[in-house]
Amino acid sequence: MRILVTGANGQLGNEMQVLAKENPQHTYFFTDVQELDICDEHAVRACIAGNQIDVVVNCAAFTAVDKAEDNEELCRKLNEEAPGILARAAQAYGAAMIQVSTDYVFDGTAHIPYKEDCMPCPNSVYGFTKLGGEKEVMQNCEKAMVIRTAWLYSIYGNNFVKTMIRLGRERESLGVVFDQIGTPTYAKDLAVAIYAAINQGIIPGIYHFSDEGVCSWYDFTVAIHRIAGITTCKVSPLHTDEYPAKAPRPHYSVLDKTKIKNTFGIHIPHWEESLKVCIDKLNAQ
């Protein structure tokens, strides 16, 4: 198959590039904004038609959650309008599409893991625009999958794991919120799931994917420091209201992954297992 991956320089896009070497049966077109402006409908159609693309994997997004509150127009353009452009172009030329979405489409007031048929209720600009992107894709492309994920990290780009390692080495103490519960997701694990869907045949619909298990950001940080061998920084739990942020965060955003596991027969690692793999790679750099 001929696969277009947008946002190829991001965390997930980079992991897709690494795994492409293990999936040499496909032909790849890895693009970021320099190669393809996904907000330009003419350019997108020319790319998909000219390269005879079979599958579009959209890894591009505006993901700065707090900055989104002050940049609603740009956030909407990247997270909602651009996926719609990609979906319409995919539909026009018979391609399938995988759109990556987020746990932020929920408000986080649940107490059991969110299933795909739970009613979305975003409470941030980021969440609203990502939900808008989901709708654009599902309405405009018959062969479309939406995969919601959460707490993404990798060896690439800026992310929570790298920040906590840096701060742990710089500071004697650190406060991290303990009353927001979710699941960290190693971007490589998500990339593996995307390749499973492509290789087995895309089955349209909405799916949830994160690593297994649950934790708070505080628990996550303690594990990061333990695995990274950081012993000189004391990590203390904070309430959300002690750490003011412009955009509200879901207090509980654990995703139920039964559907994607049963549909594609994938094994998902526990978050601590994957965290160790990632930190080992960071240490080897």
BALOBA-1460 file (C-alpha; in Angstrom, 3 decimals):
// residues 285
<rec num="1" residu="m" x="0.000" y="0.000" z="0.000"/>
<rec num="2" residu="r" x="0.956" y="3.626" z="-0.482"/>
<rec num="3" residu="i" x="0.761" y="5.422" z="2.866"/>
<rec num="4" residu="l" x="0.785" y="9.170" z="3.570"/>
<rec num="5" residu="v" x="1.777" y="10.124" z="7.122"/>
<rec num="6" residu="t" x="1.258" y="13.781" z="8.079"/>
<rec num="7" residu="g" x="2.904" y="15.380" z="11.114"/>
<rec num="8" residu="a" x="5.868" y="13.089" z="10.506"/>
<rec num="9" residu="n" x="8.246" y="15.145" z="12.674"/>
<rec num="10" residu="g" x="6.118" y="14.784" z="15.817"/>
<rec num="11" residu="q" x="6.302" y="12.088" z="18.480"/>
<rec num="12" residu="l" x="3.950" y="9.651" z="16.764"/>
<rec num="13" residu="g" x="5.110" y="10.544" z="13.251"/>
<rec num="14" residu="n" x="8.711" y="9.764" z="14.165"/>
<rec num="15" residu="e" x="7.709" y="6.403" z="15.648"/>
<rec num="16" residu="m" x="5.759" y="5.659" z="12.447"/>
<rec num="17" residu="q" x="8.960" y="6.346" z="10.480"/>
<rec num="18" residu="v" x="10.996" y="3.980" z="12.667"/>
<rec num="19" residu="l" x="8.422" y="1.184" z="12.308"/>
<rec num="20" residu="a" x="8.236" y="1.698" z="8.538"/>
<rec num="21" residu="k" x="11.548" y="-0.180" z="8.389"/>
<rec num="22" residu="e" x="9.765" y="-3.211" z="9.898"/>
<rec num="23" residu="n" x="6.936" y="-2.850" z="7.364"/>
<rec num="24" residu="p" x="8.851" y="-2.597" z="4.073"/>
<rec num="25" residu="q" x="5.940" y="-4.000" z="2.066"/>
<rec num="26" residu="h" x="4.428" y="-0.495" z="1.902"/>
<rec num="27" residu="t" x="5.537" y="2.698" z="0.133"/>
<rec num="28" residu="y" x="5.632" y="5.726" z="2.441"/>
<rec num="29" residu="f" x="5.232" y="9.474" z="2.070"/>
<rec num="30" residu="f" x="6.243" y="11.122" z="5.339"/>
<rec num="31" residu="t" x="5.352" y="14.816" z="5.393"/>
<rec num="32" residu="d" x="5.344" y="17.699" z="7.801"/>
<rec num="33" residu="v" x="4.284" y="21.289" z="7.181"/>
<rec num="34" residu="q" x="7.398" y="21.955" z="5.050"/>
<rec num="35" residu="e" x="6.417" y="19.234" z="2.563"/>
<rec num="36" residu="l" x="2.622" y="19.450" z="2.771"/>
<rec num="37" residu="d" x="0.350" y="22.120" z="4.247"/>
<rec num="38" residu="i" x="-2.650" y="20.055" z="5.330"/>
<rec num="39" residu="c" x="-4.724" y="23.253" z="5.555"/>
<rec num="40" residu="d" x="-4.301" y="23.719" z="1.777"/>
<rec num="41" residu="e" x="-7.040" y="21.654" z="0.117"/>
<rec num="42" residu="h" x="-5.546" y="21.953" z="-3.370"/>
<rec num="43" residu="a" x="-2.114" y="20.781" z="-2.152"/>
<rec num="44" residu="v" x="-3.621" y="17.891" z="-0.188"/>
<rec num="45" residu="r" x="-5.657" y="16.652" z="-3.152"/>
<rec num="46" residu="a" x="-2.647" y="16.958" z="-5.468"/>
<rec num="47" residu="c" x="-0.537" y="14.935" z="-3.014"/>
<rec num="48" residu="i" x="-3.100" y="12.154" z="-2.510"/>
<rec num="49" residu="a" x="-4.008" y="11.905" z="-6.197"/>
<rec num="50" residu="g" x="-0.485" y="12.324" z="-7.549"/>
<rec num="51" residu="n" x="1.003" y="9.701" z="-5.238"/>
<rec num="52" residu="q" x="-1.973" y="7.321" z="-5.509"/>
<rec num="53" residu="i" x="-2.297" y="7.172" z="-1.720"/>
<rec num="54" residu="d" x="-4.189" y="4.211" z="-0.232"/>
<rec num="55" residu="v" x="-4.082" y="5.221" z="3.456"/>
<rec num="56" residu="v" x="-3.755" y="8.639" z="5.108"/>
<rec num="57" residu="v" x="-2.487" y="8.614" z="8.719"/>
<rec num="58" residu="n" x="-2.949" y="12.066" z="10.235"/>
<rec num="59" residu="c" x="-0.483" y="12.552" z="13.107"/>
<rec num="60" residu="a" x="-0.527" y="16.372" z="12.787"/>
<rec num="61" residu="a" x="-2.276" y="18.482" z="15.432"/>
<rec num="62" residu="f" x="-2.124" y="21.569" z="17.618"/>
<rec num="63" residu="t" x="-1.411" y="19.889" z="20.967"/>
<rec num="64" residu="a" x="-0.361" y="22.777" z="23.265"/>
<rec num="65" residu="v" x="-3.432" y="22.508" z="25.490"/>
<rec num="66" residu="d" x="-3.014" y="25.783" z="27.418"/>
<rec num="67" residu="k" x="-1.879" y="27.812" z="24.393"/>
<rec num="68" residu="a" x="-4.969" y="26.584" z="22.560"/>
<rec num="69" residu="e" x="-7.139" y="28.682" z="24.877"/>
<rec num="70" residu="d" x="-5.571" y="31.841" z="23.400"/>
<rec num="71" residu="n" x="-5.154" y="30.492" z="19.839"/>
<rec num="72" residu="e" x="-8.602" y="29.099" z="19.091"/>
<rec num="73" residu="e" x="-8.551" y="30.020" z="15.391"/>
<rec num="74" residu="l" x="-5.228" y="28.287" z="14.686"/>
<rec num="75" residu="c" x="-6.189" y="25.318" z="16.886"/>
<rec num="76" residu="r" x="-9.477" y="24.893" z="14.995"/>
<rec num="77" residu="k" x="-7.686" y="25.173" z="11.658"/>
<rec num="78" residu="l" x="-5.196" y="22.393" z="12.482"/>
<rec num="79" residu="n" x="-7.379" y="20.112" z="14.604"/>
<rec num="80" residu="e" x="-10.743" y="20.409" z="12.851"/>
<rec num="81" residu="e" x="-10.517" y="21.955" z="9.372"/>
<rec num="82" residu="a" x="-7.343" y="20.150" z="8.237"/>
<rec num="83" residu="p" x="-8.636" y="16.654" z="9.128"/>
<rec num="84" residu="g" x="-11.775" y="17.496" z="7.138"/>
<rec num="85" residu="i" x="-9.639" y="18.472" z="4.133"/>
<rec num="86" residu="l" x="-7.666" y="15.221" z="4.397"/>
<rec num="87" residu="a" x="-10.861" y="13.162" z="4.795"/>
<rec num="88" residu="r" x="-12.583" y="14.695" z="1.762"/>
<rec num="89" residu="a" x="-9.469" y="14.167" z="-0.357"/>
<rec num="90" residu="a" x="-9.115" y="10.576" z="0.859"/>
<rec num="91" residu="q" x="-12.759" y="9.922" z="0.006"/>
<rec num="92" residu="a" x="-12.410" y="11.525" z="-3.434"/>
<rec num="93" residu="y" x="-9.554" y="9.217" z="-4.408"/>
<rec num="94" residu="g" x="-10.697" y="6.036" z="-2.651"/>
<rec num="95" residu="a" x="-8.215" y="6.140" z="0.231"/>
<rec num="96" residu="a" x="-8.755" y="5.132" z="3.853"/>
<rec num="97" residu="m" x="-7.863" y="7.439" z="6.749"/>
<rec num="98" residu="i" x="-6.688" y="7.088" z="10.333"/>
<rec num="99" residu="q" x="-7.218" y="10.178" z="12.495"/>
<rec num="100" residu="v" x="-5.476" y="10.376" z="15.880"/>
<rec num="101" residu="s" x="-7.598" y="11.985" z="18.590"/>
<rec num="102" residu="t" x="-7.512" y="12.474" z="22.348"/>
<rec num="103" residu="d" x="-8.983" y="11.709" z="25.779"/>
<rec num="104" residu="y" x="-9.712" y="15.458" z="26.011"/>
<rec num="105" residu="v" x="-12.958" y="14.889" z="24.094"/>
<rec num="106" residu="f" x="-14.276" y="13.812" z="27.542"/>
<rec num="107" residu="d" x="-14.664" y="16.094" z="30.558"/>
<rec num="108" residu="g" x="-13.173" y="13.524" z="32.942"/>
<rec num="109" residu="t" x="-16.115" y="13.229" z="35.354"/>
<rec num="110" residu="a" x="-16.502" y="9.446" z="34.896"/>
<rec num="111" residu="h" x="-15.246" y="6.829" z="37.357"/>
<rec num="112" residu="i" x="-14.949" y="3.855" z="35.013"/>
<rec num="113" residu="p" x="-12.942" y="3.679" z="31.758"/>
<rec num="114" residu="y" x="-14.473" y="5.520" z="28.817"/>
<rec num="115" residu="k" x="-15.785" y="3.352" z="25.997"/>
<rec num="116" residu="e" x="-16.036" y="4.521" z="22.405"/>
<rec num="117" residu="d" x="-19.807" y="5.029" z="22.647"/>
<rec num="118" residu="c" x="-19.607" y="7.294" z="25.717"/>
<rec num="119" residu="m" x="-20.955" y="10.773" z="24.975"/>
<rec num="120" residu="p" x="-18.088" y="13.231" z="24.340"/>
<rec num="121" residu="c" x="-18.171" y="16.348" z="26.493"/>
<rec num="122" residu="p" x="-14.996" y="18.422" z="26.014"/>
<rec num="123" residu="n" x="-14.325" y="21.396" z="28.283"/>
<rec num="124" residu="s" x="-11.276" y="22.974" z="26.596"/>
<rec num="125" residu="v" x="-10.553" y="24.546" z="23.213"/>
<rec num="126" residu="y" x="-8.174" y="21.683" z="22.474"/>
<rec num="127" residu="g" x="-10.838" y="19.087" z="23.307"/>
<rec num="128" residu="f" x="-13.576" y="20.861" z="21.317"/>
<rec num="129" residu="t" x="-11.394" y="21.185" z="18.215"/>
<rec num="130" residu="k" x="-10.192" y="17.575" z="18.366"/>
<rec num="131" residu="l" x="-13.807" y="16.400" z="18.664"/>
<rec num="132" residu="g" x="-14.629" y="18.612" z="15.683"/>
<rec num="133" residu="g" x="-11.830" y="16.898" z="13.773"/>
<rec num="134" residu="e" x="-13.251" y="13.475" z="14.608"/>
<rec num="135" residu="k" x="-16.642" y="14.497" z="13.236"/>
<rec num="136" residu="e" x="-15.134" y="15.954" z="10.054"/>
<rec num="137" residu="v" x="-13.244" y="12.720" z="9.375"/>
<rec num="138" residu="m" x="-16.113" y="10.337" z="10.156"/>
<rec num="139" residu="q" x="-18.602" y="12.359" z="8.103"/>
<rec num="140" residu="n" x="-16.385" y="12.823" z="5.045"/>
<rec num="141" residu="c" x="-14.503" y="9.532" z="4.626"/>
<rec num="142" residu="e" x="-16.275" y="6.161" z="4.474"/>
<rec num="143" residu="k" x="-13.097" y="4.193" z="5.260"/>
<rec num="144" residu="a" x="-12.084" y="6.205" z="8.343"/>
<rec num="145" residu="m" x="-10.790" y="5.182" z="11.759"/>
<rec num="146" residu="v" x="-10.484" y="7.558" z="14.703"/>
<rec num="147" residu="i" x="-8.068" y="6.428" z="17.412"/>
<rec num="148" residu="r" x="-8.279" y="8.338" z="20.696"/>
<rec num="149" residu="t" x="-5.178" y="8.195" z="22.853"/>
<rec num="150" residu="a" x="-3.817" y="9.859" z="25.998"/>
<rec num="151" residu="w" x="-0.684" y="11.056" z="27.813"/>
<rec num="152" residu="l" x="1.586" y="10.466" z="24.816"/>
<rec num="153" residu="y" x="5.375" y="10.415" z="25.235"/>
<rec num="154" residu="s" x="8.404" y="9.150" z="23.295"/>
<rec num="155" residu="i" x="12.135" y="9.700" z="22.792"/>
<rec num="156" residu="y" x="11.207" y="12.417" z="20.267"/>
<rec num="157" residu="g" x="10.196" y="16.047" z="20.837"/>
<rec num="158" residu="n" x="9.101" y="17.607" z="24.098"/>
<rec num="159" residu="n" x="6.976" y="15.576" z="26.488"/>
<rec num="160" residu="f" x="6.230" y="14.911" z="30.153"/>
<rec num="161" residu="v" x="8.774" y="12.107" z="30.565"/>
<rec num="162" residu="k" x="11.681" y="14.185" z="29.274"/>
<rec num="163" residu="t" x="10.585" y="17.207" z="31.336"/>
<rec num="164" residu="m" x="10.349" y="15.210" z="34.576"/>
<rec num="165" residu="i" x="13.777" y="13.663" z="34.000"/>
<rec num="166" residu="r" x="15.294" y="17.106" z="33.384"/>
<rec num="167" residu="l" x="13.573" y="18.696" z="36.405"/>
<rec num="168" residu="g" x="14.428" y="15.705" z="38.570"/>
<rec num="169" residu="r" x="18.104" y="16.228" z="37.818"/>
<rec num="170" residu="e" x="17.940" y="20.015" z="38.256"/>
<rec num="171" residu="r" x="15.820" y="20.350" z="41.402"/>
<rec num="172" residu="e" x="15.764" y="19.052" z="44.945"/>
<rec num="173" residu="s" x="11.955" y="18.938" z="45.056"/>
<rec num="174" residu="l" x="9.021" y="18.852" z="42.679"/>
<rec num="175" residu="g" x="5.219" y="19.062" z="43.076"/>
<rec num="176" residu="v" x="3.035" y="17.058" z="40.702"/>
<rec num="177" residu="v" x="-0.763" y="16.676" z="40.613"/>
<rec num="178" residu="f" x="-2.113" y="13.426" z="42.071"/>
<rec num="179" residu="d" x="-5.861" y="13.925" z="41.430"/>
<rec num="180" residu="q" x="-5.798" y="13.546" z="37.636"/>
<rec num="181" residu="i" x="-5.967" y="9.872" z="36.679"/>
<rec num="182" residu="g" x="-5.214" y="8.391" z="33.269"/>
<rec num="183" residu="t" x="-2.796" y="6.159" z="31.407"/>
<rec num="184" residu="p" x="0.584" y="7.095" z="29.897"/>
<rec num="185" residu="t" x="1.019" y="5.951" z="26.286"/>
<rec num="186" residu="y" x="4.369" y="5.264" z="24.640"/>
<rec num="187" residu="a" x="4.014" y="6.616" z="21.094"/>
<rec num="188" residu="k" x="5.744" y="3.531" z="19.696"/>
<rec num="189" residu="d" x="2.967" y="1.318" z="21.111"/>
<rec num="190" residu="l" x="0.351" y="3.473" z="19.373"/>
<rec num="191" residu="a" x="2.337" y="3.272" z="16.123"/>
<rec num="192" residu="v" x="2.362" y="-0.537" z="16.424"/>
<rec num="193" residu="a" x="-1.434" y="-0.495" z="16.777"/>
<rec num="194" residu="i" x="-1.793" y="1.756" z="13.711"/>
<rec num="195" residu="y" x="0.337" y="-0.612" z="11.622"/>
<rec num="196" residu="a" x="-1.769" y="-3.545" z="12.864"/>
<rec num="197" residu="a" x="-4.905" y="-1.797" z="11.599"/>
<rec num="198" residu="i" x="-3.286" y="-0.990" z="8.242"/>
<rec num="199" residu="n" x="-1.854" y="-4.480" z="7.725"/>
<rec num="200" residu="q" x="-5.027" y="-6.330" z="8.747"/>
<rec num="201" residu="g" x="-7.369" y="-3.964" z="6.902"/>
<rec num="202" residu="i" x="-8.890" y="-0.783" z="8.271"/>
<rec num="203" residu="i" x="-12.274" y="-1.332" z="9.897"/>
<rec num="204" residu="p" x="-14.049" y="2.047" z="10.127"/>
<rec num="205" residu="g" x="-15.134" y="3.440" z="13.474"/>
<rec num="206" residu="i" x="-13.883" y="5.035" z="16.677"/>
<rec num="207" residu="y" x="-11.312" y="3.201" z="18.806"/>
<rec num="208" residu="h" x="-9.508" y="3.871" z="22.082"/>
<rec num="209" residu="f" x="-5.818" y="3.170" z="22.626"/>
<rec num="210" residu="s" x="-3.456" y="3.770" z="25.527"/>
<rec num="211" residu="d" x="-1.060" y="1.507" z="27.359"/>
<rec num="212" residu="e" x="-2.479" y="-0.783" z="30.063"/>
<rec num="213" residu="g" x="-2.922" y="0.202" z="33.704"/>
<rec num="214" residu="v" x="-3.754" y="3.520" z="35.372"/>
<rec num="215" residu="c" x="-1.911" y="6.128" z="37.424"/>
<rec num="216" residu="s" x="-1.862" y="9.795" z="38.394"/>
<rec num="217" residu="w" x="0.666" y="12.283" z="37.059"/>
<rec num="218" residu="y" x="2.317" y="12.046" z="40.517"/>
<rec num="219" residu="d" x="2.602" y="8.240" z="40.274"/>
<rec num="220" residu="f" x="3.909" y="8.607" z="36.721"/>
<rec num="221" residu="t" x="6.620" y="11.015" z="37.870"/>
<rec num="222" residu="v" x="7.690" y="8.779" z="40.767"/>
<rec num="223" residu="a" x="8.041" y="5.884" z="38.305"/>
<rec num="224" residu="i" x="9.985" y="8.041" z="35.825"/>
<rec num="225" residu="h" x="12.484" y="9.045" z="38.508"/>
<rec num="226" residu="r" x="12.818" y="5.493" z="39.836"/>
<rec num="227" residu="i" x="13.467" y="4.023" z="36.380"/>
<rec num="228" residu="a" x="15.791" y="6.901" z="35.417"/>
<rec num="229" residu="g" x="17.777" y="6.437" z="38.649"/>
<rec num="230" residu="i" x="16.984" y="9.907" z="40.012"/>
<rec num="231" residu="t" x="17.237" y="9.828" z="43.819"/>
<rec num="232" residu="t" x="18.033" y="13.430" z="44.749"/>
<rec num="233" residu="c" x="14.635" y="15.000" z="43.977"/>
<rec num="234" residu="k" x="11.684" y="14.726" z="46.398"/>
<rec num="235" residu="v" x="8.369" y="14.466" z="44.516"/>
<rec num="236" residu="s" x="5.291" y="15.714" z="46.395"/>
<rec num="237" residu="p" x="1.626" y="15.307" z="45.445"/>
<rec num="238" residu="l" x="-0.359" y="18.445" z="44.551"/>
<rec num="239" residu="h" x="-4.082" y="19.064" z="44.121"/>
<rec num="240" residu="t" x="-5.095" y="20.357" z="40.686"/>
<rec num="241" residu="d" x="-6.113" y="23.709" z="42.181"/>
<rec num="242" residu="e" x="-2.584" y="24.127" z="43.547"/>
<rec num="243" residu="y" x="-1.222" y="23.995" z="40.008"/>
<rec num="244" residu="p" x="-3.284" y="26.511" z="38.024"/>
<rec num="245" residu="a" x="-3.494" y="25.967" z="34.270"/>
<rec num="246" residu="k" x="-5.369" y="27.936" z="31.630"/>
<rec num="247" residu="a" x="-7.177" y="24.898" z="30.205"/>
<rec num="248" residu="p" x="-9.107" y="22.500" z="32.468"/>
<rec num="249" residu="r" x="-7.809" y="18.924" z="32.543"/>
<rec num="250" residu="p" x="-9.938" y="15.779" z="32.791"/>
<rec num="251" residu="h" x="-9.729" y="14.411" z="36.351"/>
<rec num="252" residu="y" x="-10.311" y="10.887" z="35.062"/>
<rec num="253" residu="s" x="-9.596" y="9.953" z="31.454"/>
<rec num="254" residu="v" x="-8.840" y="6.234" z="31.464"/>
<rec num="255" residu="l" x="-9.790" y="4.721" z="28.090"/>
<rec num="256" residu="d" x="-11.360" y="1.281" z="27.640"/>
<rec num="257" residu="k" x="-9.309" y="-0.538" z="24.974"/>
<rec num="258" residu="t" x="-11.404" y="-3.701" z="24.603"/>
<rec num="259" residu="k" x="-12.633" y="-2.813" z="21.101"/>
<rec num="260" residu="i" x="-9.226" y="-2.237" z="19.474"/>
<rec num="261" residu="k" x="-7.749" y="-5.317" z="21.192"/>
<rec num="262" residu="n" x="-10.574" y="-7.577" z="20.054"/>
<rec num="263" residu="t" x="-10.806" y="-6.119" z="16.536"/>
<rec num="264" residu="f" x="-7.108" y="-6.339" z="15.664"/>
<rec num="265" residu="g" x="-5.868" y="-8.918" z="18.180"/>
<rec num="266" residu="i" x="-3.155" y="-6.651" z="19.539"/>
<rec num="267" residu="h" x="-1.268" y="-7.042" z="22.807"/>
<rec num="268" residu="i" x="-0.863" y="-3.791" z="24.738"/>
<rec num="269" residu="p" x="1.986" y="-3.492" z="27.267"/>
<rec num="270" residu="h" x="1.604" y="-2.079" z="30.783"/>
<rec num="271" residu="w" x="2.625" y="1.584" z="30.941"/>
<rec num="272" residu="e" x="5.545" y="0.923" z="33.310"/>
<rec num="273" residu="e" x="6.964" y="-1.726" z="30.995"/>
<rec num="274" residu="s" x="6.881" y="0.696" z="28.057"/>
<rec num="275" residu="l" x="8.217" y="3.562" z="30.158"/>
<rec num="276" residu="k" x="11.308" y="1.488" z="30.961"/>
<rec num="277" residu="v" x="11.842" y="0.782" z="27.244"/>
<rec num="278" residu="c" x="11.613" y="4.500" z="26.452"/>
<rec num="279" residu="i" x="13.933" y="5.618" z="29.260"/>
<rec num="280" residu="d" x="16.476" y="2.950" z="28.292"/>
<rec num="281" residu="k" x="16.473" y="4.411" z="24.782"/>
<rec num="282" residu="l" x="16.854" y="7.953" z="26.126"/>
<rec num="283" residu="n" x="19.799" y="6.832" z="28.264"/>
<rec num="284" residu="a" x="21.411" y="5.215" z="25.219"/>
<rec num="285" residu="q" x="21.309" y="8.439" z="23.188"/>
